[in-house]
Amino acid sequence: MTAPNELRLLPWSSADGKPCYLSTDNPDSYMSRLADNIEAVQLGTAAELLEEASETLADQDADAEEVRCLGKELAGSLRDVLRVATSRGHRLVVSEAGESAY
């Protein structure tokens, strides 16, 4: 069995909101590449939302509903980015531990 710190946190949740993990030694597997691609999309979306937020917050005429909607989108994007950062951080720790063992 793979140790919990060797599991990859995937960039999506189960239908009931629980985290999903991948156990593989192959970073080029179909699921690893799929997760990499989804992470790239999530990070790209976050960058676009950040730009939109800067413009919206600078707009003195932005109404409350527009700002509230943007806040919800930013919160969801931040959740995604935090999951990507957590996943990548765990993989760095595993990678560094593997390198020091040799």
GROMACS elastic network, one bead per residue, 0.5 to 0.9 nm:
[ bonds ]
;  ai    aj funct       b0    kb
    2     5     6  0.82459   500
    2     6     6  0.63242   500
    2     7     6  0.70197   500
    2    23     6  0.67443   500
    2    24     6  0.85580   500
    3     6     6  0.53537   500
    3     7     6  0.69633   500
    4     7     6  0.54109   500
    4     8     6  0.87478   500
    5     8     6  0.80248   500
    5    90     6  0.68345   500
    5    91     6  0.81194   500
    5    93     6  0.84352   500
    5    94     6  0.68571   500
    6    22     6  0.89252   500
    6    23     6  0.72331   500
    6    24     6  0.85746   500
    6    90     6  0.78405   500
    6    91     6  0.72725   500
    6    94     6  0.62842   500
    7    21     6  0.58919   500
    7    22     6  0.55586   500
    7    23     6  0.50630   500
    7    24     6  0.76301   500
    7    87     6  0.89858   500
    7    90     6  0.84781   500
    7    91     6  0.82759   500
    8    20     6  0.83980   500
    8    21     6  0.52447   500
    8    23     6  0.64842   500
    8    24     6  0.81929   500
    8    32     6  0.87521   500
    8    87     6  0.61672   500
    8    88     6  0.82836   500
    8    90     6  0.76088   500
    8    91     6  0.69958   500
    9    12     6  0.84549   500
    9    19     6  0.70863   500
    9    20     6  0.61130   500
    9    22     6  0.65796   500
    9    83     6  0.75547   500
    9    84     6  0.80291   500
    9    86     6  0.76819   500
    9    88     6  0.83796   500
    9    90     6  0.83024   500
   10    13     6  0.75981   500
   10    19     6  0.73351   500
   10    20     6  0.55098   500
   10    21     6  0.53722   500
   10    22     6  0.66591   500
   10    32     6  0.86950   500
   10    35     6  0.61741   500
   10    36     6  0.89727   500
   10    39     6  0.87021   500
   10    83     6  0.79237   500
   10    84     6  0.79057   500
   10    87     6  0.71401   500
   11    19     6  0.84792   500
   11    20     6  0.78835   500
   11    21     6  0.89591   500
   11    35     6  0.62634   500
   11    36     6  0.85055   500
   11    38     6  0.68035   500
   11    39     6  0.61856   500
   11    42     6  0.84770   500
   11    80     6  0.68709   500
   11    81     6  0.87773   500
   11    83     6  0.63212   500
   11    84     6  0.62519   500
   11    87     6  0.80961   500
   12    17     6  0.87187   500
   12    18     6  0.88893   500
   12    19     6  0.69718   500
   12    20     6  0.66068   500
   12    35     6  0.85284   500
   12    38     6  0.86555   500
   12    80     6  0.81035   500
   12    83     6  0.85062   500
   13    16     6  0.75921   500
   13    17     6  0.51681   500
   13    18     6  0.53434   500
   13    20     6  0.55122   500
   14    17     6  0.51001   500
   14    18     6  0.51837   500
   14    19     6  0.62706   500
   14    20     6  0.62251   500
   15    18     6  0.74589   500
   22    31     6  0.77699   500
   22    32     6  0.79180   500
   24    27     6  0.73470   500
   24    29     6  0.78674   500
   24    31     6  0.89561   500
   24    32     6  0.81998   500
   25    28     6  0.89725   500
   25    29     6  0.86123   500
   26    29     6  0.54130   500
   26    32     6  0.76241   500
   27    30     6  0.86918   500
   27    31     6  0.86647   500
   27    32     6  0.55571   500
   27    33     6  0.73116   500
   28    31     6  0.81421   500
   28    32     6  0.59805   500
   28    33     6  0.59727   500
   29    32     6  0.51633   500
   29    33     6  0.61805   500
   29    34     6  0.85109   500
   30    33     6  0.52641   500
   30    34     6  0.60775   500
   30    35     6  0.86276   500
   31    35     6  0.60661   500
   31    36     6  0.85007   500
   32    35     6  0.51310   500
   32    36     6  0.61345   500
   32    37     6  0.86483   500
   33    37     6  0.61294   500
   33    38     6  0.85899   500
   34    37     6  0.51478   500
   34    38     6  0.62044   500
   34    39     6  0.85715   500
   35    38     6  0.51257   500
   35    39     6  0.60570   500
   35    40     6  0.85700   500
   36    39     6  0.51346   500
   36    40     6  0.62356   500
   36    41     6  0.87769   500
   37    40     6  0.50618   500
   37    41     6  0.63388   500
   37    42     6  0.86841   500
   38    41     6  0.50542   500
   38    42     6  0.61460   500
   38    43     6  0.86195   500
   39    42     6  0.50058   500
   39    43     6  0.61249   500
   39    44     6  0.84984   500
   39    80     6  0.81602   500
   39    81     6  0.80762   500
   39    84     6  0.63773   500
   40    43     6  0.51928   500
   40    44     6  0.60972   500
   40    45     6  0.85564   500
   41    44     6  0.50382   500
   41    45     6  0.60732   500
   41    46     6  0.85760   500
   42    45     6  0.50880   500
   42    46     6  0.62104   500
   42    47     6  0.87568   500
   42    77     6  0.71218   500
   42    80     6  0.64790   500
   42    81     6  0.68719   500
   42    84     6  0.84866   500
   43    46     6  0.50208   500
   43    47     6  0.63304   500
   43    48     6  0.87614   500
   43    77     6  0.81753   500
   43    80     6  0.80022   500
   43    81     6  0.63629   500
   43    84     6  0.83414   500
   44    47     6  0.51427   500
   44    48     6  0.63469   500
   44    49     6  0.86703   500
   45    48     6  0.50890   500
   45    49     6  0.61147   500
   45    50     6  0.85547   500
   45    77     6  0.73127   500
   46    49     6  0.50493   500
   46    50     6  0.60840   500
   46    51     6  0.86824   500
   46    74     6  0.75024   500
   46    77     6  0.55808   500
   46    78     6  0.72931   500
   46    80     6  0.85011   500
   46    81     6  0.73941   500
   47    50     6  0.51186   500
   47    51     6  0.64251   500
   47    52     6  0.87263   500
   48    51     6  0.52216   500
   48    52     6  0.62362   500
   48    53     6  0.85985   500
   49    53     6  0.59110   500
   49    54     6  0.85015   500
   49    70     6  0.80256   500
   49    73     6  0.76432   500
   49    74     6  0.66471   500
   49    77     6  0.79838   500
   50    53     6  0.50111   500
   50    54     6  0.62225   500
   50    55     6  0.87172   500
   50    74     6  0.77475   500
   51    54     6  0.51755   500
   51    55     6  0.64078   500
   51    56     6  0.86788   500
   52    55     6  0.51643   500
   52    56     6  0.60381   500
   52    57     6  0.84972   500
   52    70     6  0.83050   500
   53    56     6  0.50272   500
   53    57     6  0.58895   500
   53    58     6  0.83244   500
   53    67     6  0.84154   500
   53    70     6  0.68851   500
   53    71     6  0.84288   500
   53    74     6  0.81819   500
   54    57     6  0.53708   500
   54    58     6  0.61479   500
   54    59     6  0.87145   500
   55    58     6  0.51779   500
   55    59     6  0.62950   500
   56    59     6  0.51207   500
   56    60     6  0.82354   500
   56    61     6  0.87625   500
   56    62     6  0.63225   500
   56    66     6  0.82065   500
   56    67     6  0.72477   500
   56    70     6  0.83855   500
   57    60     6  0.73804   500
   57    62     6  0.73757   500
   57    67     6  0.76984   500
   58    61     6  0.88767   500
   58    62     6  0.84595   500
   59    62     6  0.55078   500
   60    63     6  0.85048   500
   62    65     6  0.83921   500
   62    66     6  0.64366   500
   62    67     6  0.68660   500
   63    66     6  0.54204   500
   63    67     6  0.64423   500
   63    68     6  0.87109   500
   64    67     6  0.51224   500
   64    68     6  0.59774   500
   64    69     6  0.85338   500
   65    68     6  0.50075   500
   65    69     6  0.60759   500
   65    70     6  0.85037   500
   66    69     6  0.52082   500
   66    70     6  0.61836   500
   66    71     6  0.86014   500
   67    70     6  0.50209   500
   67    71     6  0.60850   500
   67    72     6  0.87423   500
   68    72     6  0.63875   500
   68    73     6  0.87639   500
   69    72     6  0.51996   500
   69    73     6  0.63456   500
   69    74     6  0.86395   500
   70    73     6  0.50642   500
   70    74     6  0.60451   500
   70    75     6  0.85490   500
   71    74     6  0.50255   500
   71    75     6  0.60878   500
   71    76     6  0.86544   500
   72    75     6  0.51207   500
   72    76     6  0.63154   500
   72    77     6  0.86117   500
   73    76     6  0.52290   500
   73    77     6  0.61425   500
   73    78     6  0.85353   500
   74    78     6  0.59099   500
   74    79     6  0.84736   500
   75    78     6  0.50590   500
   75    79     6  0.61937   500
   75    80     6  0.87313   500
   76    79     6  0.50920   500
   76    80     6  0.64034   500
   76    81     6  0.87799   500
   77    80     6  0.50253   500
   77    81     6  0.61623   500
   77    82     6  0.85115   500
   78    81     6  0.50304   500
   78    82     6  0.59721   500
   78    83     6  0.84983   500
   79    82     6  0.51924   500
   79    83     6  0.62755   500
   79    84     6  0.87742   500
   80    83     6  0.51433   500
   80    84     6  0.63154   500
   80    85     6  0.87142   500
   81    84     6  0.50035   500
   81    85     6  0.61240   500
   81    86     6  0.85119   500
   82    85     6  0.50419   500
   82    86     6  0.60303   500
   82    87     6  0.84874   500
   83    86     6  0.50697   500
   83    87     6  0.60558   500
   83    88     6  0.85366   500
   84    87     6  0.51275   500
   84    88     6  0.60869   500
   84    89     6  0.84160   500
   85    88     6  0.51660   500
   85    89     6  0.59000   500
   85    90     6  0.85228   500
   86    89     6  0.50650   500
   86    90     6  0.61753   500
   86    91     6  0.86420   500
   87    90     6  0.52718   500
   87    91     6  0.63283   500
   87    92     6  0.87490   500
   88    91     6  0.50420   500
   88    92     6  0.61752   500
   88    93     6  0.87471   500
   89    92     6  0.50803   500
   89    93     6  0.63980   500
   89    94     6  0.87640   500
   90    93     6  0.52106   500
   90    94     6  0.63248   500
   90    95     6  0.85731   500
   91    94     6  0.50676   500
   91    95     6  0.59377   500
   91    96     6  0.84632   500
   92    96     6  0.59558   500
   92    97     6  0.84064   500
   93    96     6  0.51804   500
   93    97     6  0.60597   500
   93    98     6  0.85406   500
   94    97     6  0.51124   500
   94    98     6  0.61445   500
   94    99     6  0.86624   500
   95    98     6  0.50986   500
   95    99     6  0.62188   500
   95   100     6  0.87364   500
   96    99     6  0.50428   500
   96   100     6  0.62104   500
   96   101     6  0.86763   500
   97   100     6  0.52790   500
   97   101     6  0.63573   500
   98   101     6  0.52632   500
   98   102     6  0.71030   500
   99   102     6  0.57467   500
